């Protein structure tokens, strides 16, 4: 008797958050990922828009570019309180090797924040911020009716000579459907300390994007099966690897570094192509991250 979990549509719902890729080589060669991206797009179109007048201009910019930048997001007093809380938490954040590569060039320190008692400013002005929640809900066309997870991150590069362990520095998408992340810069961020890099407009569905999804889904399924793939198909950082955007497709994508002073809010639809920028030695990027991925339904 065939287990229901082996049926692709059923298996997709077994995840707590939607996976970008799923299924076997045969399933993806038969078009599973194409079905997933088109099905998600149709479902997104059919859901009622949640835009109210207070966020309409923001949503227009986010819909057009896939990324929204709001400078001087908080008032001076609110920013002072948020950064003060971050500085009190920072000693608890220990830098570790990124992706488990001990001698790699990139290190990360992070902490997930829960509750409101110890960090009232971060919770009130960022995690529970009505504007952020409305923009995220409008972009996904999903109700955000629970508290989203928020974490603090610091990244630093220790040496150019160290092995490259930053797989997030490779151009990629997070999901095959609109998925929102909000980045709040706690220090000044530019092209010398890993500014977020985004391909504006790449969140929109197109025949080229569908063809890319088909190609990368088959290659990812083969990688997961243990096949040996051509090196030109892969991005490798130490022991970690992922299937890369094809060179032909990548040549059509124009990257933009999303730089900003401390107190800049960046909201991105990470269905679009993006990556972490490059670091100069010793430079650090500090930010708060609110991730809305869990609000998207599986499959």
C-alpha positions in Angstrom: 0.0 0.0 0.0 1.4 3.4 -1.0 1.9 5.8 1.9 0.0 9.1 1.6 3.2 10.9 2.5 4.8 9.8 -0.8 2.2 11.8 -2.7 3.9 15.2 -3.6 0.9 17.4 -2.7 0.4 15.6 0.6 4.1 15.5 1.4 4.4 19.3 1.0 2.0 19.9 3.8 4.2 17.9 6.2 6.6 20.9 6.7 6.2 23.5 9.3 7.4 26.2 6.8 7.2 25.8 3.1 10.4 24.3 1.5 11.7 26.0 -1.6 12.4 22.7 -3.3 10.9 19.3 -2.7 10.3 16.0 -4.5 12.4 13.5 -6.4 14.2 13.9 -9.7 11.4 12.2 -11.5 8.8 14.4 -9.9 10.6 17.6 -10.8 11.4 16.4 -14.3 7.6 15.9 -14.6 7.1 19.5 -13.6 6.4 19.5 -9.8 8.2 22.8 -9.2 6.4 24.4 -12.1 3.1 23.3 -10.7 4.1 24.7 -7.3 5.2 28.1 -8.5 2.2 28.6 -10.8 -0.2 27.2 -8.2 1.2 29.6 -5.6 0.9 32.5 -8.0 -2.7 31.8 -8.9 -3.5 31.4 -5.2 -1.8 34.7 -4.3 -3.7 36.5 -7.1 -7.0 35.1 -5.9 -6.5 36.1 -2.3 -8.1 39.5 -1.5 -5.6 42.4 -1.2 -5.2 43.7 2.4 -3.8 47.2 1.5 -5.1 50.1 3.5 -4.5 53.7 2.8 -1.7 54.0 5.3 0.6 51.6 3.4 -0.5 51.9 -0.2 2.5 53.9 -1.4 4.9 51.5 0.4 3.2 48.5 -1.2 3.3 50.1 -4.6 7.1 50.4 -4.3 7.5 46.9 -2.9 5.3 45.4 -5.7 7.3 47.2 -8.3 10.9 46.6 -7.1 10.5 43.7 -4.6 12.4 45.7 -2.0 11.4 48.7 0.0 13.8 51.0 1.9 12.6 53.4 4.6 15.3 55.7 5.9 15.1 57.1 9.5 12.4 54.6 10.2 12.1 55.3 14.0 12.2 58.6 15.8 15.5 59.6 17.4 14.2 58.6 20.9 12.9 55.3 19.6 16.1 54.5 17.8 18.1 55.4 20.9 16.1 53.0 23.0 16.3 50.2 20.5 20.0 50.5 20.0 20.5 50.8 23.8 18.7 47.4 24.2 20.8 45.9 21.5 24.0 47.1 23.2 22.9 45.6 26.5 22.2 42.2 24.7 25.3 42.3 22.5 27.7 40.9 25.2 25.5 37.7 25.3 26.1 37.2 21.5 29.2 35.1 20.8 30.7 35.0 17.3 30.9 31.6 15.8 31.9 30.1 12.5 29.3 30.6 9.9 27.8 27.3 8.6 30.1 25.4 10.9 33.3 26.2 9.0 35.7 26.9 11.8 38.5 28.5 9.8 36.1 30.3 7.4 36.3 34.0 6.7 32.8 34.9 7.9 31.6 34.7 11.5 28.1 35.3 12.9 26.7 36.1 16.3 22.9 35.9 16.8 20.2 35.7 19.4 16.5 35.0 19.1 14.3 37.3 21.2 11.1 36.1 22.9 8.7 37.9 25.1 8.4 41.6 25.7 9.6 42.1 29.3 13.3 42.2 28.8 13.4 44.1 25.4 10.3 46.3 25.4 11.7 48.8 22.8 12.7 46.2 20.3 9.4 44.4 20.7 7.3 47.5 20.5 9.0 49.5 17.8 10.1 46.6 15.6 8.5 43.2 16.2 5.0 44.6 16.9 5.3 47.6 14.7 1.9 48.1 13.0 3.5 49.5 9.8 5.8 46.6 9.3 3.1 44.1 10.0 0.7 45.8 7.6 3.2 45.9 4.8 4.2 42.2 5.3 0.5 41.1 5.3 -0.3 43.2 2.2 2.7 41.8 0.3 1.9 38.2 1.1 -1.9 38.7 1.1 -1.9 36.8 4.4 -3.2 37.7 7.8 -0.4 38.2 10.3 -2.3 37.4 13.4 0.5 36.0 15.6 3.8 37.4 16.8 6.5 37.1 14.2 9.9 35.8 15.2 12.7 38.5 15.6 16.4 37.9 16.0 19.5 40.0 16.3 22.5 39.3 14.1 26.1 40.5 13.8 28.3 39.4 11.0 32.0 40.0 10.5 34.8 39.0 8.2 38.0 37.9 9.8 40.4 37.5 6.9 40.6 37.5 3.1 43.0 34.6 3.3 40.5 32.4 5.1 38.4 29.9 3.2 35.1 31.3 1.8 32.3 29.9 3.9 29.5 32.3 3.0 26.9 30.4 1.0 24.5 33.3 1.5 26.8 35.4 -0.6 25.7 33.4 -3.7 22.7 34.8 -5.6 19.6 32.9 -4.8 15.8 33.1 -3.9 14.3 31.9 -0.7 11.0 30.6 -2.0 8.8 30.1 -5.0 6.1 32.5 -3.7 6.1 35.9 -2.0 7.9 35.7 1.3 8.9 38.7 3.4 11.8 39.6 5.5 12.4 42.9 7.3 15.9 44.0 8.1 16.5 46.8 10.5 20.1 48.2 10.3 21.6 48.8 13.8 24.8 50.3 12.4 25.7 52.0 9.1 25.7 49.4 6.3 27.3 49.8 2.9 29.3 47.7 0.4 32.2 47.3 2.8 30.2 45.4 5.5 27.9 43.1 3.7 25.1 45.3 2.5 22.0 43.3 1.4 22.1 42.8 -2.4 18.8 42.5 -4.4 17.8 42.1 -8.0 15.0 44.6 -8.4 11.9 43.2 -10.2 13.1 39.6 -9.9 10.2 38.7 -7.6 7.8 38.8 -10.5 6.8 35.6 -12.2 7.7 35.3 -15.9 8.4 32.6 -18.4 12.2 33.0 -17.7 11.6 32.6 -14.0 9.4 29.5 -14.5 12.1 28.0 -16.8 14.7 28.7 -14.1 12.5 27.1 -11.4 12.2 24.0 -13.6 15.9 23.8 -14.2 17.1 24.4 -10.6 14.5 22.1 -9.1 15.8 19.1 -11.2 19.4 20.0 -10.4 18.6 20.4 -6.7 16.8 17.0 -6.6 19.8 15.4 -8.3 22.2 17.1 -5.8 20.0 15.8 -2.9 20.0 12.3 -4.5 23.8 12.3 -4.3 24.5 12.8 -8.0 27.8 14.3 -9.1 27.0 17.5 -10.9 29.1 19.7 -13.2 31.0 22.3 -11.2 29.5 25.1 -13.3 26.1 24.1 -11.8 27.2 24.5 -8.2 28.2 27.2 -5.7 30.6 25.6 -3.1 31.6 27.2 0.1 33.7 24.8 2.2 31.6 21.6 2.9 28.4 23.4 1.9 27.0 23.7 -1.6 23.9 24.7 -3.4 22.7 24.7 -7.0 23.6 28.1 -8.5 21.5 30.3 -10.8 22.7 29.4 -14.3 25.3 31.7 -15.8 23.1 32.5 -18.8 20.2 33.5 -16.5 22.4 35.4 -14.1 23.7 37.6 -16.9 20.2 39.0 -17.3 19.9 40.0 -13.6 21.1 43.4 -12.3 22.2 43.6 -8.7 21.6 46.6 -6.4 23.4 47.0 -3.0 20.8 48.2 -0.4 23.0 50.5 1.7 21.7 52.6 4.6 22.5 54.4 7.8 21.7 53.0 11.2 17.9 53.2 11.7 17.2 52.2 8.1 14.4 49.6 7.5 14.6 47.3 4.5 11.6 45.1 3.6 12.3 42.5 0.9 10.2 40.0 -1.0 12.7 37.2 -1.0 11.0 35.4 -3.8 13.3 37.7 -5.7 17.0 37.0 -6.2 19.3 38.3 -3.5 22.5 37.6 -1.6 24.6 39.0 1.2 27.2 41.5 0.1 31.0 41.4 0.6 32.9 42.5 3.7 36.2 44.2 4.1 38.4 42.7 6.8 37.2 43.4 10.3 34.0 45.1 9.3 30.8 44.2 11.0 27.1 44.4 10.0 24.5 44.6 12.8 20.8 44.2 12.3 17.5 42.9 13.6 15.6 40.5 11.4 11.9 39.8 11.3 11.1 36.8 9.2 7.5 36.2 7.9 8.2 33.0 6.1 6.1 30.9 8.4 2.9 32.7 7.4 3.1 31.1 4.0 1.2 27.8 3.6 3.2 24.7 2.7 3.5 23.1 -0.7 
